[in-house]
Amino acid sequence: MKPKALLTLIALAGILIGWGVTWANQNAKIHANAAGIDTLTDRVKTVTSQATESDKAIVRMETKIEYIIKGVDEIKAEVKGRGQN
């Protein structure tokens, strides 16, 4: 084989190996990013669930406060009514 042909084949092999390594690295990055996205998706679901539970707890607390205020207003009205009798 001629030296020029041998150098051409070696150069071509080097280019193909370089392309293969680049492709493998990009493929690995894509899979790592996909795994990261899955992890973030799970975390977002968890945070969303916690926020929903927090919102429900706030509504329950607001409802209890409203009942307490209503009860206090009724007691005030009763005391005021007794004072006028």
C-alpha positions in Angstrom: 0.0 0.0 0.0 1.3 3.4 -0.9 2.2 5.7 2.0 -0.3 8.4 0.7 -3.1 5.9 0.7 -2.1 4.7 4.2 -2.1 8.2 5.6 -5.5 8.8 4.0 -6.9 5.7 5.6 -5.4 6.7 9.0 -6.8 10.2 8.7 -10.2 8.8 7.7 -10.1 6.4 10.7 -9.2 9.3 13.0 -12.1 11.4 11.7 -14.5 8.5 12.2 -13.2 7.8 15.7 -13.5 11.5 16.6 -17.0 11.6 15.2 -17.9 8.5 17.2 -16.5 9.9 20.4 -18.4 13.2 19.9 -21.6 11.3 19.2 -21.2 9.2 22.3 -20.6 12.2 24.4 -23.6 14.0 23.1 -25.7 10.9 23.6 -24.5 10.6 27.2 -25.4 14.3 27.8 -28.9 13.8 26.3 -29.5 10.9 28.6 -28.2 12.8 31.6 -30.4 15.7 30.8 -33.4 13.4 30.4 -32.7 11.9 33.8 -32.4 15.4 35.3 -35.7 16.5 33.7 -37.4 13.4 35.2 -36.0 14.3 38.6 -37.2 17.9 38.3 -40.6 16.7 37.1 -41.0 14.6 40.3 -39.9 17.4 42.5 -42.4 19.8 40.8 -45.2 17.3 41.4 -44.1 17.0 45.1 -44.0 20.8 45.5 -47.3 21.2 43.8 -48.9 18.6 46.0 -47.5 20.4 49.1 -48.8 23.7 47.9 -52.2 22.2 47.3 -52.3 20.8 50.8 -51.1 24.1 52.2 -53.8 26.0 50.4 -56.4 23.5 51.8 -55.0 24.1 55.3 -55.2 27.9 54.9 -58.9 27.6 53.8 -59.7 25.4 56.8 -58.0 27.9 59.1 -59.8 30.9 57.5 -63.1 29.0 57.9 -62.4 28.3 61.6 -61.5 32.0 62.2 -64.7 33.1 60.5 -66.7 30.8 62.8 -64.9 32.2 65.8 -65.6 35.8 64.8 -69.2 34.9 64.1 -69.5 33.3 67.6 -67.9 36.4 69.2 -70.3 38.7 67.3 -73.2 36.5 68.6 -72.0 36.7 72.1 -71.6 40.5 71.9 -75.1 40.8 70.5 -76.4 38.6 73.3 -74.6 40.6 76.0 -75.7 43.8 74.5 -79.3 42.6 74.4 -79.2 41.5 78.1 -77.8 44.9 79.0 -80.7 46.7 77.4 -83.3 44.6 79.3 
